[in-house]
Amino acid sequence: MRKPITVVAAATLAAVLLPATASATPGSGVAGTILAQKTIGQTDYTLREITIQPGGYTGWHFHDGTLYAYVKAGTLTHNLADCSVDGVFGAGRAFTEKPDQVHIGRNLGATPLVLEVLYVLPKGSPLSEDAPNPGCDF
């Protein structure tokens, strides 16, 4: 006669056998204002001002298209999914973000970081898509 499986045993078995659900990493200290939006053909263009407070971060995410950014104030530390810093951008600097590249933007400085960002995305795409922390300790 087989013994019935207990609830605890069933939960333990499920935790071991089922794949883990990745959870997004929400941002902190980030605010954004859309300045302009236009769709031309199958492409959405959105101009947005983003402010990240000292110690704030965007959360891990990616975009479905290319972003063009300009740092108006402060300094952005930009990390890729391998945890490397692929750029530290101060006021007056411009940079781009490639499509589908998981990354996080952080303000490690003492003053607010202000970015002007042009999103060039496939029509109907969200401005960004959440991604789980790839294992970085920050």
C-alpha angles and dihedrals in degrees: 000000000000120000116236115251114249124231091246092051091048092050092048091049092049092050091053098043104037121075116254118253112238114228126210122245109232120217125246130212094007127135128174135191123194109227099180141356133191136164119210115182108313096341130092118208116197126177112201136174113218125192121194116190121223108288091016128128140188098235121239111303147136138214131230091224142021124297126205113200137186124194108226096176139357128013130290122209108202121198130188127216091268086063092247122136106242094179148000107203123191131191112306095026126120129202142166133229119214123228118269094009111138111223146142130224118213136186105215092166133094097245133060116276114225121193132183106209130188111201114203103189140159110271112279096014120138116249089248140356122223120243132187121253103272091218103285116148096227 
